[in-house]
Amino acid sequence: MAAGLALAQLRAQMALHGYASSPTLALLYITDHYVAHAQDILEHLSAELPEITDWAGTVGVGIASNNVEYIDEPALAVMLLELPSDQYRVFSGVSPLGMSFEAHSALVHADPRMPDVAELINELAQRTDSGYVFGGLSSSRGEAVQFAVAADGTVKGQGKTSGVFSGGLSGVAFGPEVGMVSRVTQGCLPIHKAHKVTSAERNVVLTLDGESALQVMLRELNVTLEEPREALQAVRATLVGLTDAVMADAPPTITRTGNFGLDVRVRHIIGLDPGRSGIAVADLVSEGMELAFCQRNVQAARADLMRICAEIREELEPQEQALETATALAQSEAEAAPHPARAIAGAIYVSCSGRGGGHFGGQSAELQLIRRALGDVPLVGFFAGGEIARHHLYGYTGVLTVFTGK
């Protein structure tokens, strides 16, 4: 029934002016309620849409479709893309991204259970001309599946594949002619200034700015180990923002507005080491990195999401506009926003599974913010176990990628 409803909507939209009438690629996202039926769903949709030669997608504990989020309920969403066949490639473990295709960027779905997932993402980004990939880690209370059907076949000797995978990376690589704009929005607010890591051992931070890391954290949280219950409660609500060793011309860890910059990766505190006065975090840490303690913040998340939407609009709208066009684009109503001058063909939004409407103040509030900024454009996505942008693996962020029609 869910697939039938999605197909009915797709066919109705394909008949409208301005929508893909001859699509070649489909993005499919399902919630984990449908994992057991993933193969049946893909086969049914493929049979009903025989003109679609390539499929990609994954599972999430929640998915996004236009301005609505579906979390912890059975749901699926499909977006059709009309792209020249020489401007994209679907890749997977049995249909890897070969040297014959010049990848400019890529949408990536990854299995969170891989211990080296961050390194694989970085390696894939290096194989693109732009060095930019985007997407997320599958999230599921059961099996983490990915969809990948490539028209150009599979590795010789692998035989016919089902198109449903577990493990590894999969997704879609795009050529240079596929226009897109992508931004990362952070969801945490720094508590204090950023510190330089002066001593660390694997994932244990020992000193910050030459001082005991544990003491720095306790001071900034205004707690003491003499009151362990209060201290533990404060630490549980605290995360760390990490930045690689800072170069002279690198952007700041904390911006002038007091928010995190793009290169900051938020990680959990997973333990304390009182014997060495250190703190253990969920990532490898090395000397020279910058670290700032932070907490999730609703107001900061809303403001930063609005900021990236405004940046995308500014980049897409022409610098010189007729008075009528400028007036239409300035309207506050969501219905006024989808204007030809903006040339948005569609969007993909990958948000952290720890975000969602509840974190933004109400059901689908996060997606409503995007709709008010960009208009009622076709959008799909999922709530991930980790978000991918550039060559980094993030947490508690949102990655919004807009395809341009220019």
C-alpha positions in Angstrom: 0.0 0.0 0.0 2.8 2.4 0.8 4.5 1.7 -2.5 1.2 2.1 -4.3 0.6 5.5 -2.7 4.1 6.7 -3.6 3.8 5.5 -7.2 0.4 7.4 -7.6 2.0 10.6 -6.4 5.1 10.2 -8.6 3.0 9.5 -11.7 0.8 12.6 -11.0 3.9 14.8 -10.6 5.6 13.4 -13.7 2.7 14.7 -15.7 3.2 18.3 -14.4 5.3 20.9 -16.1 8.7 21.4 -14.5 9.0 17.9 -13.0 11.0 15.0 -14.3 9.0 13.4 -17.1 11.8 11.0 -18.3 13.7 10.1 -15.1 16.7 7.8 -15.1 17.6 7.6 -11.4 15.6 7.1 -8.2 16.5 7.7 -4.6 14.6 5.4 -2.2 14.5 5.8 1.6 12.6 3.6 4.0 12.2 3.6 7.8 13.4 0.6 9.7 9.9 -0.8 10.0 10.2 -1.9 6.4 13.7 -3.4 6.5 12.3 -7.0 6.3 10.5 -6.0 3.1 13.3 -4.0 1.5 13.8 -6.5 -1.3 10.1 -6.7 -2.1 9.8 -2.9 -2.1 12.7 -2.5 -4.5 11.5 -5.2 -6.9 7.9 -3.8 -6.9 8.9 -0.2 -7.5 11.4 -1.3 -10.2 8.7 -3.3 -12.0 6.3 -0.4 -11.8 8.9 2.1 -13.1 10.8 0.1 -15.7 12.2 3.3 -17.2 14.3 3.9 -14.1 17.6 2.2 -14.7 19.4 3.1 -11.5 18.3 3.1 -7.8 20.1 4.2 -4.6 19.0 4.7 -1.0 19.1 3.4 2.5 17.2 2.9 5.8 16.7 5.4 8.7 14.9 5.4 12.0 13.1 8.3 10.3 12.9 9.7 6.8 12.0 13.0 5.3 9.7 13.7 2.3 9.1 17.3 1.3 8.1 19.2 4.4 7.2 16.2 6.6 9.3 13.8 8.8 8.3 10.2 9.5 10.0 9.0 12.6 9.4 5.6 14.3 6.6 4.6 11.9 6.3 2.6 8.6 7.2 5.0 5.7 9.0 5.2 2.4 9.9 8.0 0.1 11.0 8.1 -3.5 12.5 11.0 -5.6 13.0 10.6 -9.3 15.9 12.5 -11.0 16.2 13.2 -14.7 19.9 13.2 -15.3 22.0 12.5 -18.4 23.4 9.0 -18.2 27.0 10.2 -18.6 26.6 12.5 -15.6 26.1 9.9 -12.8 27.0 6.4 -11.7 25.5 4.3 -8.9 28.2 2.5 -7.0 28.3 -0.3 -4.4 30.6 -3.1 -3.3 29.7 -5.1 -6.4 29.6 -2.2 -8.8 32.5 0.0 -7.6 33.2 3.5 -8.8 35.7 2.9 -11.6 38.3 5.1 -13.2 36.2 5.4 -16.4 33.8 7.9 -14.7 35.0 11.4 -13.7 33.3 11.9 -10.3 32.9 15.5 -9.3 31.0 14.8 -6.0 29.0 11.9 -4.6 26.0 11.0 -2.4 27.1 8.3 0.0 25.3 5.8 2.2 27.4 3.9 4.6 27.1 1.1 7.1 27.7 2.4 10.7 29.1 -1.0 11.9 32.2 -0.6 9.8 35.1 0.2 12.1 37.0 2.1 9.4 34.0 4.0 8.0 35.5 7.5 8.5 38.7 6.4 6.6 36.6 5.0 3.7 34.6 8.2 3.4 37.8 10.2 3.3 39.2 7.9 0.7 36.1 8.2 -1.5 36.2 12.0 -1.2 39.7 12.1 -2.5 38.6 10.2 -5.6 36.2 13.1 -6.5 37.4 16.2 -8.3 35.8 18.5 -5.8 36.8 16.5 -2.7 33.2 16.8 -1.5 30.8 13.9 -0.7 27.6 14.1 1.3 25.1 11.7 2.8 25.0 9.7 6.0 25.3 6.4 7.9 22.3 4.1 7.8 20.3 4.0 11.0 18.2 1.1 12.1 17.1 -0.8 15.1 17.6 -3.9 13.0 19.6 -4.6 9.9 21.1 -1.5 8.2 20.4 -2.0 4.5 21.3 0.0 1.4 19.8 0.1 -2.1 22.1 0.2 -5.1 21.1 -0.8 -8.6 23.5 0.2 -11.4 22.6 0.0 -15.1 26.2 -0.4 -16.1 26.4 -3.8 -14.4 28.6 -5.3 -11.6 32.0 -6.7 -11.1 32.7 -9.6 -13.4 32.1 -12.9 -11.8 29.7 -11.5 -9.1 26.6 -12.5 -11.0 23.2 -10.8 -10.8 22.7 -8.8 -7.5 19.5 -8.2 -5.6 20.2 -4.4 -5.3 19.8 -4.6 -1.5 23.1 -4.6 0.5 24.5 -4.6 4.0 27.9 -3.3 4.8 30.3 -1.0 3.0 29.5 2.1 1.0 27.1 2.8 -1.8 25.5 5.8 -3.4 25.6 8.0 -6.5 28.6 9.8 -8.0 27.8 12.9 -10.0 29.6 14.4 -12.9 30.6 18.1 -13.1 27.5 19.1 -15.1 25.2 18.3 -12.2 24.8 21.6 -10.4 24.4 21.5 -6.6 24.9 23.6 -3.5 25.5 21.9 -0.2 25.8 23.2 3.4 26.3 21.7 6.9 24.3 23.0 9.9 25.6 22.3 13.4 23.3 21.6 16.3 25.5 22.2 19.3 26.7 25.4 21.1 30.2 25.7 22.6 30.2 26.3 26.3 33.5 28.2 26.3 36.5 28.8 24.1 38.3 26.2 22.1 41.4 24.6 23.6 44.5 23.1 22.0 45.1 19.5 22.7 48.6 19.4 24.1 48.7 15.7 25.2 46.5 12.7 24.1 46.7 8.9 23.9 44.4 7.5 21.2 40.9 8.5 22.3 41.9 9.9 25.7 42.6 13.6 26.0 45.1 14.2 28.8 45.9 17.9 28.7 44.3 21.0 27.1 46.5 24.1 26.8 49.0 22.3 29.1 46.4 21.8 31.9 44.6 18.6 33.0 41.8 18.0 30.5 39.5 16.7 33.3 40.1 19.9 35.4 39.4 22.1 32.4 36.1 20.3 31.7 35.0 20.4 35.4 35.8 24.1 35.6 33.8 25.0 32.5 30.8 22.9 33.6 31.1 24.5 37.1 31.0 21.1 38.9 33.4 19.1 41.1 34.0 15.4 41.7 33.3 16.0 45.4 29.6 16.1 44.3 29.7 13.1 41.9 25.9 13.0 41.1 25.8 16.6 39.9 29.1 16.2 38.1 27.9 13.0 36.3 24.7 14.6 35.2 26.5 17.6 33.7 29.0 15.4 31.9 26.3 13.3 30.4 24.8 16.4 28.9 28.1 17.5 27.4 29.9 16.6 24.2 33.1 17.7 22.6 33.7 19.5 19.3 36.9 18.4 17.6 38.9 20.1 14.8 42.0 18.8 13.1 45.3 20.4 13.7 44.8 24.1 12.9 46.6 25.6 10.0 47.4 29.3 9.9 44.7 30.0 7.3 42.1 27.6 8.6 38.6 28.9 9.5 38.0 29.3 13.3 36.7 26.5 15.4 34.2 28.9 16.9 32.8 31.7 14.7 32.2 35.3 15.6 28.6 34.5 16.4 29.7 32.0 19.1 28.7 28.9 17.0 30.8 26.1 15.7 32.5 26.4 12.3 32.2 23.9 9.5 35.2 21.8 10.3 34.1 20.9 13.8 33.0 17.3 14.4 30.9 16.7 17.5 31.7 13.5 19.5 30.4 11.9 22.7 32.3 11.8 26.0 32.5 8.1 26.7 34.4 8.0 29.9 36.6 9.7 32.5 40.2 8.8 33.5 40.6 10.2 37.1 44.0 8.5 37.4 45.5 10.5 34.6 43.0 13.4 34.8 41.9 12.7 31.3 38.6 12.4 29.4 37.8 9.7 26.8 35.9 10.7 23.7 34.4 8.7 20.8 37.2 9.5 18.3 40.9 9.4 17.9 42.6 12.5 19.2 46.1 13.8 18.6 48.2 16.7 19.7 47.6 19.9 17.9 43.8 19.4 17.5 41.4 21.9 18.9 38.7 20.8 21.4 35.7 22.7 22.7 33.1 21.4 25.2 29.6 21.9 23.9 25.9 21.0 24.5 22.9 20.5 22.3 21.0 23.7 21.9 17.6 24.2 20.2 18.0 27.9 19.5 21.5 27.5 18.1 20.3 24.6 15.8 17.3 26.6 14.5 19.4 29.7 13.9 22.1 27.7 12.1 19.7 25.9 9.9 18.1 29.2 8.9 21.6 30.5 8.2 22.6 27.8 5.7 19.2 28.1 4.0 19.8 31.8 3.6 23.3 31.1 2.2 21.9 28.6 -0.4 19.2 31.1 -1.4 21.8 33.9 -1.8 24.0 31.7 -3.9 21.2 30.6 -6.2 19.3 33.8 -6.7 20.6 36.1 -9.4 22.5 39.3 -8.3 20.4 41.5 -10.6 16.6 41.0 -10.5 13.6 42.6 -12.1 11.4 44.4 -9.5 8.6 41.8 -9.9 11.1 38.9 -9.3 12.7 40.6 -6.3 9.2 41.3 -4.8 8.2 37.6 -5.3 11.4 36.3 -3.7 11.0 38.6 -0.7 7.6 37.2 0.2 7.5 35.5 3.6 4.8 32.9 2.7 6.2 29.5 1.8 4.1 29.4 -1.4 5.9 32.4 -2.7 9.3 30.9 -2.4 9.5 28.4 -5.3 10.3 30.9 -8.0 12.0 30.2 -11.4 14.8 32.7 -10.5 16.0 30.3 -7.7 16.2 27.3 -10.1 16.0 24.6 -7.4 15.2 21.3 -9.0 15.2 19.2 -5.8 17.0 18.7 -2.5 18.4 15.9 -0.2 18.5 16.5 3.5 20.3 14.2 5.9 19.8 15.0 9.6 21.0 13.4 12.8 18.7 10.8 14.3 19.1 12.8 17.5 17.6 15.9 15.9 14.1 15.9 14.2 11.0 17.9 15.0 11.1 17.3 18.7 14.5 19.0 19.0 13.2 21.9 16.9 10.0 22.4 18.9 7.4 20.3 17.2 6.5 17.7 14.6 8.3 18.3 11.3 9.5 21.7 12.6 13.0 21.1 11.2 11.7 20.5 7.7 9.2 23.3 7.9 12.1 25.7 8.4 13.7 24.5 5.2 10.4 24.8 3.3 9.9 28.3 4.5 13.3 29.2 3.2 13.5 27.3 0.0 9.9 26.8 -1.0 7.9 23.6 -1.6 10.6 21.9 -3.6 10.9 18.1 -4.0 13.0 16.9 -1.0 13.9 13.5 0.4 16.3 12.3 3.0 16.7 10.3 6.2 17.7 10.6 9.8 21.2 9.1 10.1 23.5 7.6 12.6 26.2 10.0 11.4 26.2 12.7 8.7 28.7 12.9 5.9 29.9 16.2 4.3 33.1 17.1 2.6 35.4 14.3 3.7 34.2 14.3 7.4 31.8 12.2 9.4 29.8 14.5 11.6 27.3 14.1 14.5 24.3 16.2 15.6 24.3 18.0 12.3 22.2 18.4 9.2 23.5 18.3 5.6 21.3 20.1 3.1 22.2 19.6 -0.6 20.2 21.4 -3.3 20.2 20.4 -7.0 20.0 23.4 -9.3 18.1 23.5 -12.5 20.5 25.8 -14.3 
